[in-house]
């Protein structure tokens, strides 16, 4: 009891002494508890993070000092309730640091990253805390399924963070974690700088690169653009990432070795659906083989049109020529029907049609940038689902790509359901005074994709943040975003949003049919570059320390890429979607030995979509079952159990090849 009193006193003393509160330490009297961005200063982040770390440290000490026997409530749930201040500031900072990565924000990131990493290691290397968690884990008979999953996830987190190592091993493990956090952050900052350098050199952003390569008639300029794009952070200049990649891989592999794994792929896959590298490799090989068979056919078609051999910088350009011939489809004709605001309307309409979700503007919610839009989501019964920020347009300080993230997680505490605050970030071309932002077919799919992630976050009905929403296994999470893409070009959905921005006329049925027919076009290339990147990712993480000792410079990385691409059968005219030095997914975004997840999840989503088509795409019973089985459950059950519950059978691996026209 004395220990508990001492821990509680320490927490109260910390709170009392911390007089210099900033905006993060105040209660936000704002609509729905959203962030008051205009009251925040860059200088607020570091002290708020430090205060959050100290507060959680005191909370963990109180858990450990509790004289009562460990239970789910006083140990696992108590941990789930801890760290609210740190989560509050992190939710804002890490979202803004990706979409507004100014030099000032980068400097803050460099300061707080090691602090957060060190604090995390202190928690998950605490043997006394682990002993309490293990006591609950060893007897979960009285827990419901969600509590069992929360307990198991927390227990495994300790194990995977080296709690069982000796003192020297723990020290080295923590040192590696700290260094990896810094290196990953630097990788991303270098890539942002190189993306901006590409824009300055070519005149378009990296997000506009595919569209530029599709329409640029100047072959020499296409070649220049291709070489600049494919050699980002791989040019020996200030922002070269080669040395960073090698250090990251050596540290990741050493970290895996400390825990008894021979390479980082074994370690990283141990808690995924796939389970081990051999399963992933066997999964990717037939996809790659089928893709390259199709790609050779596609190349022959292009060469017939071009009258010369195809080089990598020709692919986008002549693929569009072939598509126009085969399907009488030109994106200059489709884009006027896909004005950004209209596509947004379609994304929201599909959510209402399928799940009963209502989306309405929330002008009372402050945004962090004038181009960001805020919305309130409610369920069919009028209850609040959450707040949504839509940040769709590119800017110099935003990293490339598209993603969904949470400012605040969903959880239930003391009977109160705290609803999530979620953002979708894209890099679409901004509107001008003369023209609205008009999206390509691929970008329309991206908009639906990212909102699929958002729906996973909004529709969750869990009690604990560690399993709510998208807190699922990495190779499961993309199922729901990719599933939502299916609605983008459904005729009934298109009719609700695809109107010509100048005339207002609805998209013609003949054009809808052409789009549908063309969705399997160029899939040898599209699937091939995605699968190639997945294999490259795996081959990096399957290397041992002895293998990595042979890498000495940038040329050894290039040679490795060439060797891997040759062994996988990638034709010379296609490169992986991401080459090593700009592969942000695996070196800065949590997809290490996990980029295969997009294809793995696609098997699940296209298999489920075939059921939807058989039942009727908008069948209310099927929609409800999908929502309740998957979206509401978050990570509170094992993925394959949920899949079996919905489908009644194992996934069909051929479903992906059928969906992409690669059989």
Order of alpha helices (4+ residues) and beta strands (2+ residues): alpha-alpha-alpha-alpha-alpha-alpha-alpha-alpha-alpha-alpha-alpha-alpha-alpha-alpha-alpha-alpha-beta-beta-beta-beta-beta-beta-beta-alpha-alpha-alpha-alpha-alpha-alpha-alpha-alpha-alpha-alpha-alpha-alpha
